[in-house]
Amino acid sequence: NSLADGVLMAKLLLGTKRSSLTELIKQTCNNVKDIVRFKETEFEELNMPLLTVIIPMYNGAQFIKSALQNVIDQQYPGIEIILVDDGSTDNTRQIVEELSEDVRYFFQPNSGPAAARNRGIRDASGELIAFLDVDDYWPLNTLKNLVNNLNEQPQIQVIRGYGQLYKLDDNGEEKFI
């Protein structure tokens, strides 16, 4: 049996007994060396809802790669990234076409950032939505922290972060202003 062949069996046998997942994975593999160390905390992350990150942009070609890297660095387990180009006249489309990351790209005539966000919402698949302007970035673990707050307080429907300015010092370290 390969791991892929055993996935359905594992799903059926696992039920609600999360603690037995590691043993179940071992049973479906021929070679235990093929198993990457698995922690229960990592399994918990698999239960996190799909989150759609919408990145509206207008002439943001120079920022696209760093914005995407920032989203990827969040290491949120289930993420969909939507880039909405709001009528850019720079090489935004070319940069997006050259990306190796799995993103969804939409172009629309220039209608402003609210219209770009709304376009992203219309095409989002996630249970949750987060917005990141193309020239901004999030501190690490922002998405996990926000989703955990929503899960811990289900009566909350919206969580909003706050902006903080920073500059890079001579060593490339962030210094918040």
N, C-alpha and C positions, 0 to 999 in steps of 0.2 A: 504493500500500500504506500502511496505517496501522501504527503500532507494534503494535497488538493483533493485526492480521492476520499480522504477521511473527513473532510470538512462537514458534509451533510450529516454523517454519522455523529460527529462531535456535537453538532448543533442539536440533534435529536436527543442524544444521551445527556447532554449538559443540563438542560432544563434550568432550574434556578440555583444549581449547585456550582457557583462560581469557583469555589476553592478546588474543585476537581479538574479544572481546565488544563492545567499543566500536565497532569497525569494522562488525560485524554489525548492531548497532543502527542505525548511520548508514545502512546499506544498506536497512533496512526502512522508513525514514521518507522522506516526500517532502521535508520541509523540515528541514534540519540545525538551524535555530534552535529547533525543537521539542525538541531533545535537551537535557536538563539535564546539566551537566558530570558526568561519571561517572569515578570513581576506582577503580582495582583494589582498593584496601582496602575500598571499599564492597561490591564484588562478593564479597569474602571473607566479609563479614558474612552474605551470603545463604546461606552454607553452614552457619551456626550452627544447632544443633538447636532445635526448638520448645520453649519453656520455659513452663511453667504457673506463674503466681504465684497462690498461694492466700492470700486475706485473710480469716481468721476474725474475726467481730465479734459483740459483744454490747453493745447500746446505744452504738454508735459513730457515730451519725449525724453528730456534729460533726467527725469525723475522716475520713470517707469520701472527700471530694473531695481533700483534701491527700494522702491515701495513694495514691489513683489517680494524681494528678499526679506524685507521686514515682516511681511505677512507669513512667509514660510518659516522664518526664525521663531515665530510664535509657537510652532510645533503643536498646533491644535490638531487633534486627530481627524476630524471630519470637516473639510473646508471646501467651499466652492468660491472661486475668485471670478468676479465679473468686472471687466474694464469697460467703461462707457466713455467713448470719445465724443465730446460735445463740439464737433465741427472743427477740430484742430487743423491748422494750416502748416504746421511743422511736419517732421517726419515721424509722428506718433504711430501711424498705421504701420510703417516699415519696421519700427522697433518691435511692435507687438507681433508682427508676422515672423520675426526672427527669434522670438522667445522659445525656450525649451520647456517652460513651465506650462502646466495644463490650466488655461484660462479661457473664459468666454469673453469675446470681444464684440461690442456693438458700436456702430457709428451712427450718429444722428446729426442733423443740421444744428448749428449753434443755437441753443435755447436757454442756456444758463445752467448753473450747477444743480438747482432744484429739479429741473426737468431731467438732467442726467441721472440724478439719484432715483427719481421716480421710474425711469426706464430700467434701471438695475433692479428695482423692487419688482417690477412686472415680470422680469425673467428669472428671478431668484427661485431656487429650489429649496433653500434652507429653511429650517424651522425658526432660526434666528438670523437677524441681519445686522451687520456692522458696516459703518462707513469709514473709509480712510481716504482723505484727499491725497492726490498723487504726490504732493510735495511735503507730506507729513509722515510721521512714523510713530509707532507705539513702543513703549517700553516692553521688554520681554515679559511673557506670561500674561499680557493684558487680556487676551481673549479667554484664556482659561479662568482667570480671576473674575471677569465679567459674567461668564456663563455659570461659574460656581455660585456667584452672588444671586443670579436669577433662580438657580435651582434651590438654593437655601431659603429664598423668600419668594415663593410662587405668586404672591399677590402683586409683586412689582412687574410692570410691563415694559418699562423703558429704563435703561441705565445709560447715563451720559458721563463721559470722562471730561477732563478739563485740559486745556492746552497749557503748555509750559515752554517758554523759550529757552534755548540753550545755544552755546557756541562751542566749537572745538578749540581746545588749547593747542599749544605747539606740539604736544605729544599725541594729539588725536583723541584726547579724553574729553568727554562731555562735561561741560561746566554749565549748570543751570543758572539762568539769570533771574 
